[in-house]
Amino acid sequence: MNNSNFQHKWALIINPFSGKNRKQNQFKKLIVALEQKNIEFTSQFTEYAGHLSVLLENLLQKGFRKFIISGGDGTFGDTANALYHQKIVAPLDITFAFIPAGTGNDWAKTMQLPSKIEKLVNLIAKGYTIRQDLGKISCLNNKQIAFNHYFINIAGMGFDTYISEKYLSHNKTMGAFTYYYYTAKGLLEYDNHEFTIEYEDQNSNWQTVSGKLFEVAFGICKYFGGGMKITPNASPISGLIDLTIIKDVTKYEGLSQLPRMLNGAFIDFYKVETALAKKVRLSAPITEKIQADGELIGFLPAEIEIIPKAMNIVVSEKISF
């Protein structure tokens, strides 16, 4: 078999369990739109956790170098991990087009992707790409063994890991409203935790923040939780982590700032610290979890850094950050 026959053909990988694919069969509209645009492709569905990595490696072995991924933010994060854990092809020899089909679709907001399938397919046909940064987290698994995890949007710890574990891991039935409902509910329940954050700033100086903190977010992109602008200074092509540290806020202060998270205005609150960082180190006196792209991935201590220009992604030629 001549592998070069597949290098200009797209491989479509669909997560049928993501929000819009599961409830609205959005992937069927995608398939029709690709056929109408005469884009040559083959399609496969993920069937279980970790299957995307298996599919990607099999398709790379066959010679595919262009992939359309239909799913949510967690699926896109899985793609980044599959890309950097495979050893078959250099990561930058591969191109990805992402079709947002999840509950929150936060990555797509920073990337300014249109919501209509036909417009997304037009972008694929045009083929304009950028090289997006990825985040790399070195942390511990549940057996206390160190491993590396990659993220494409936002990682965090504190309040968001509490919400992810208690509510969002099994219940996203209300669409994007799910995030707002459980955020407000969780604010009334959550007690701030002790953390130590050490980060290397743009001038290569190390800074330390420690004590009781509400939330710490590490942004490649700007949005999480269904549209909350938690890291408003993030750029996915800057080579830097946008770090947001929300300190020991009271429950009332948390609730009062919640509406201001929608446009990023909360960062001027006196209990919020922001920075652009090259590297971040995280620790805590008790066992604490960390999440990335909406999925709980491991435990502290952890270190976060950037892989600059790590992933070729189809976007609009009019995009700006």
C-alpha positions as CSV (number, residue, x, y, z in Angstrom):
1,M,0.0,0.0,0.0
2,N,1.3,3.5,-0.9
3,N,0.9,5.6,2.2
4,S,1.3,8.8,0.2
5,N,-2.2,8.1,-1.2
6,F,-3.7,9.1,2.2
7,Q,-1.5,12.2,3.0
8,H,-4.0,14.6,1.3
9,K,-7.2,12.9,2.5
10,W,-8.8,13.8,5.8
11,A,-9.5,11.3,8.6
12,L,-12.6,12.3,10.6
13,I,-12.6,11.1,14.2
14,I,-16.0,11.6,16.0
15,N,-16.7,11.4,19.7
16,P,-20.3,10.4,19.6
17,F,-20.6,10.9,23.4
18,S,-19.9,14.7,23.4
19,G,-22.8,17.0,24.0
20,K,-24.0,18.1,20.6
21,N,-23.0,14.8,18.9
22,R,-25.0,12.8,21.5
23,K,-28.1,15.0,21.7
24,Q,-28.3,16.6,18.2
25,N,-26.4,14.2,16.0
26,Q,-24.3,17.1,14.9
27,F,-21.8,14.8,13.3
28,K,-24.4,13.7,10.7
29,K,-24.6,17.4,9.6
30,L,-20.8,17.5,9.5
31,I,-20.6,14.4,7.2
32,V,-23.2,15.9,4.8
33,A,-21.4,19.3,4.7
34,L,-18.0,17.6,4.0
35,E,-19.6,15.6,1.1
36,Q,-21.3,18.6,-0.3
37,K,-17.9,20.5,-0.3
38,N,-16.3,17.5,-2.1
39,I,-13.8,17.1,0.8
40,E,-12.4,13.6,0.6
41,F,-12.4,11.9,4.0
42,T,-12.8,8.6,5.9
43,S,-14.6,8.5,9.3
44,Q,-14.3,6.6,12.6
45,F,-16.0,6.8,16.0
46,T,-14.4,6.7,19.4
47,E,-15.9,3.9,21.5
48,Y,-14.2,4.2,24.9
49,A,-11.8,6.4,27.0
50,G,-8.4,6.4,25.3
51,H,-9.7,5.1,22.0
52,L,-8.9,8.4,20.2
53,S,-5.2,7.7,20.7
54,V,-5.5,4.2,19.3
55,L,-7.4,5.5,16.2
56,L,-4.9,8.3,15.6
57,E,-1.9,6.0,15.7
58,N,-3.6,3.5,13.4
59,L,-4.4,6.2,10.9
60,L,-0.9,7.7,11.1
61,Q,0.4,4.2,10.3
62,K,-1.8,4.1,7.2
63,G,-0.4,7.5,6.0
64,F,-3.0,10.0,7.1
65,R,-1.6,13.4,8.1
66,K,-4.8,15.5,8.2
67,F,-7.5,15.0,10.9
68,I,-10.9,16.4,11.6
69,I,-11.8,15.9,15.3
70,S,-15.5,16.3,16.3
71,G,-16.0,16.6,20.0
72,G,-15.8,18.8,23.1
73,D,-12.9,20.4,24.9
74,G,-12.0,17.1,26.6
75,T,-11.8,15.4,23.2
76,F,-9.5,18.2,21.9
77,G,-7.3,17.7,25.0
78,D,-7.2,14.0,24.3
79,T,-6.0,14.8,20.7
80,A,-3.1,16.9,22.0
81,N,-2.1,14.0,24.3
82,A,-2.4,11.5,21.5
83,L,-0.3,13.7,19.2
84,Y,2.5,14.0,21.7
85,H,2.5,10.5,23.0
86,Q,2.7,8.9,19.5
87,K,6.2,8.3,18.1
88,I,5.2,7.7,14.4
89,V,5.3,11.1,12.9
90,A,6.7,14.5,13.9
91,P,3.8,16.5,15.5
92,L,4.2,19.4,13.2
93,D,3.8,17.2,10.1
94,I,0.2,16.7,11.2
95,T,-2.8,19.1,10.7
96,F,-6.0,19.2,12.8
97,A,-9.3,20.8,12.2
98,F,-11.5,20.8,15.3
99,I,-15.3,20.8,15.2
100,P,-16.8,21.9,18.5
101,A,-19.5,19.5,19.6
102,G,-19.3,19.6,23.4
103,T,-21.2,21.2,26.2
104,G,-19.1,24.3,26.8
105,N,-16.9,24.5,23.7
106,D,-14.6,27.0,25.4
107,W,-11.5,26.4,23.3
108,A,-13.5,27.4,20.2
109,K,-14.3,30.8,21.7
110,T,-10.7,31.9,21.9
111,M,-10.1,30.5,18.4
112,Q,-13.1,32.5,17.1
113,L,-14.6,29.5,15.3
114,P,-18.0,29.9,13.8
115,S,-20.8,27.9,15.3
116,K,-22.4,26.8,12.0
117,I,-21.2,23.5,10.5
118,E,-21.1,24.9,6.9
119,K,-18.8,27.7,7.9
120,L,-16.5,25.3,9.8
121,V,-16.3,23.1,6.7
122,N,-15.5,26.2,4.6
123,L,-12.5,26.8,6.9
124,I,-11.3,23.2,6.3
125,A,-11.6,23.6,2.6
126,K,-9.5,26.8,2.7
127,G,-6.9,25.1,4.9
128,Y,-5.5,28.2,6.7
129,T,-3.6,27.1,9.8
130,I,-1.7,28.5,12.8
131,R,0.7,26.8,15.1
132,Q,-0.9,26.8,18.6
133,D,1.1,26.4,21.9
134,L,0.3,23.5,24.2
135,G,0.7,23.3,27.9
136,K,2.6,20.4,29.5
137,I,1.8,19.3,33.0
138,S,4.2,17.0,34.9
139,C,2.2,15.6,37.9
140,L,1.4,12.3,39.7
141,N,-1.1,9.6,39.0
142,N,-3.2,7.8,41.6
143,K,-0.2,5.4,42.2
144,Q,2.1,8.4,42.9
145,I,4.0,7.8,39.6
146,A,5.1,10.9,37.7
147,F,3.8,11.4,34.1
148,N,3.3,14.1,31.5
149,H,-0.1,15.4,30.4
150,Y,-0.7,18.0,27.6
151,F,-3.5,20.5,27.4
152,I,-4.8,22.7,24.7
153,N,-7.1,25.2,26.6
154,I,-6.9,25.7,30.4
155,A,-5.7,23.8,33.4
156,G,-6.6,24.6,37.0
157,M,-6.9,23.5,40.6
158,G,-8.9,24.5,43.6
159,F,-12.5,25.4,43.0
160,D,-12.7,24.1,39.5
161,T,-11.4,20.6,40.4
162,Y,-14.0,20.5,43.2
163,I,-16.8,21.3,40.6
164,S,-15.4,18.9,38.0
165,E,-15.2,16.0,40.5
166,K,-18.4,16.5,42.4
167,Y,-20.8,17.6,39.6
168,L,-19.5,17.8,36.0
169,S,-17.8,14.4,35.7
170,H,-21.3,12.8,35.5
171,N,-23.8,15.5,34.8
172,K,-23.9,18.0,31.9
173,T,-27.5,17.5,31.0
174,M,-28.4,21.2,31.0
175,G,-25.9,22.2,28.3
176,A,-23.8,25.3,28.9
177,F,-26.1,26.4,31.8
178,T,-24.8,23.3,33.7
179,Y,-21.5,25.2,34.4
180,Y,-23.2,28.3,35.7
181,Y,-25.6,26.4,37.9
182,Y,-23.0,24.2,39.5
183,T,-20.6,27.0,39.9
184,A,-23.1,29.1,41.9
185,K,-24.1,26.0,43.9
186,G,-20.4,25.1,44.6
187,L,-19.6,28.6,45.7
188,L,-21.8,28.0,48.7
189,E,-20.2,24.7,49.6
190,Y,-16.5,25.1,48.8
191,D,-13.8,26.0,51.4
192,N,-10.6,27.5,50.2
193,H,-7.5,25.3,50.2
194,E,-3.8,25.8,51.0
195,F,-1.5,26.0,48.0
196,T,2.0,27.2,47.1
197,I,2.5,28.6,43.6
198,E,5.9,29.4,42.3
199,Y,6.2,30.9,38.9
200,E,8.9,32.2,36.5
201,D,7.8,35.6,35.1
202,Q,8.6,37.1,31.7
203,N,11.8,38.6,33.2
204,S,13.0,35.1,34.3
205,N,12.4,36.1,38.0
206,W,10.7,33.5,40.3
207,Q,7.7,34.7,42.3
208,T,5.9,32.9,45.1
209,V,2.2,33.0,46.2
210,S,1.1,30.8,49.1
211,G,-1.7,30.5,51.6
212,K,-5.4,29.8,51.3
213,L,-6.5,30.2,47.7
214,F,-9.9,29.8,45.9
215,E,-8.8,29.0,42.4
216,V,-5.6,28.9,40.3
217,A,-6.0,28.8,36.5
218,F,-3.3,28.3,33.8
219,G,-4.4,29.5,30.4
220,I,-3.3,28.8,26.9
221,C,-6.7,30.1,25.8
222,K,-9.1,32.4,27.6
223,Y,-12.3,30.6,28.5
224,F,-13.5,27.7,30.7
225,G,-16.7,26.6,32.4
226,G,-19.0,27.4,29.5
227,G,-17.8,30.9,28.7
228,M,-16.2,32.3,31.8
229,K,-13.1,34.4,30.8
230,I,-10.8,33.1,33.6
231,T,-7.5,33.9,31.9
232,P,-8.4,37.0,29.8
233,N,-4.8,37.8,28.9
234,A,-4.0,34.4,27.3
235,S,-2.9,34.1,23.7
236,P,-2.5,30.6,22.2
237,I,0.6,31.7,20.2
238,S,2.4,33.8,22.9
239,G,4.7,31.0,24.3
240,L,3.5,32.0,27.8
241,I,1.0,30.8,30.5
242,D,-1.7,33.3,31.5
243,L,-1.8,32.7,35.3
244,T,-4.8,33.7,37.3
245,I,-4.7,33.3,41.1
246,I,-7.9,34.0,43.0
247,K,-7.0,34.3,46.7
248,D,-8.9,33.8,49.9
249,V,-12.3,35.2,48.8
250,T,-15.3,34.8,50.9
251,K,-18.5,33.1,49.6
252,Y,-20.1,36.5,49.2
253,E,-17.1,37.8,47.3
254,G,-17.1,34.8,45.0
255,L,-20.8,35.2,44.2
256,S,-20.4,38.9,43.6
257,Q,-17.5,38.4,41.2
258,L,-19.1,35.6,39.3
259,P,-20.9,37.8,36.7
260,R,-17.7,39.6,36.1
261,M,-16.0,36.4,35.1
262,L,-18.0,36.4,31.9
263,N,-16.0,39.3,30.5
264,G,-12.8,39.0,32.5
265,A,-13.4,42.1,34.5
266,F,-13.0,40.2,37.8
267,I,-9.1,40.4,37.4
268,D,-9.2,43.9,38.8
269,F,-10.6,42.6,42.1
270,Y,-8.0,43.1,44.9
271,K,-7.9,39.4,45.8
272,V,-7.0,38.4,42.3
273,E,-3.4,38.2,41.0
274,T,-2.5,37.7,37.3
275,A,0.8,37.1,35.5
276,L,2.3,35.9,32.3
277,A,4.6,33.0,33.2
278,K,7.2,30.8,31.5
279,K,6.9,28.0,34.0
280,V,4.8,27.3,37.2
281,R,5.4,24.9,40.1
282,L,2.5,23.8,42.3
283,S,2.4,22.1,45.7
284,A,0.0,21.7,48.7
285,P,0.2,20.3,52.2
286,I,-2.5,17.7,51.5
287,T,-3.4,15.7,48.4
288,E,-4.8,18.0,45.8
289,K,-6.0,17.3,42.3
290,I,-5.4,19.2,39.0
291,Q,-7.7,19.4,36.0
292,A,-6.9,20.1,32.3
293,D,-9.4,20.8,29.5
294,G,-12.2,20.0,31.9
295,E,-10.9,16.6,32.9
296,L,-9.4,15.5,36.3
297,I,-5.9,14.3,35.3
298,G,-3.7,13.9,38.4
299,F,-2.3,15.1,41.7
300,L,0.2,17.7,43.0
301,P,3.0,18.4,43.2
302,A,3.1,19.5,39.6
303,E,5.0,21.6,37.1
304,I,3.5,23.4,34.1
305,E,5.4,24.7,31.1
306,I,4.7,25.7,27.5
307,I,5.5,23.8,24.3
308,P,5.5,26.7,21.8
309,K,4.0,26.4,18.4
310,A,3.2,22.8,19.1
311,M,0.2,22.0,17.0
312,N,-1.0,22.9,13.4
313,I,-4.7,23.9,13.7
314,V,-7.1,25.1,11.0
315,V,-8.6,28.5,11.8
316,S,-9.9,31.5,9.9
317,E,-7.4,33.6,8.1
318,K,-8.9,36.6,9.8
319,I,-8.0,35.4,13.3
320,S,-6.2,37.8,15.7
321,F,-5.3,37.6,19.4
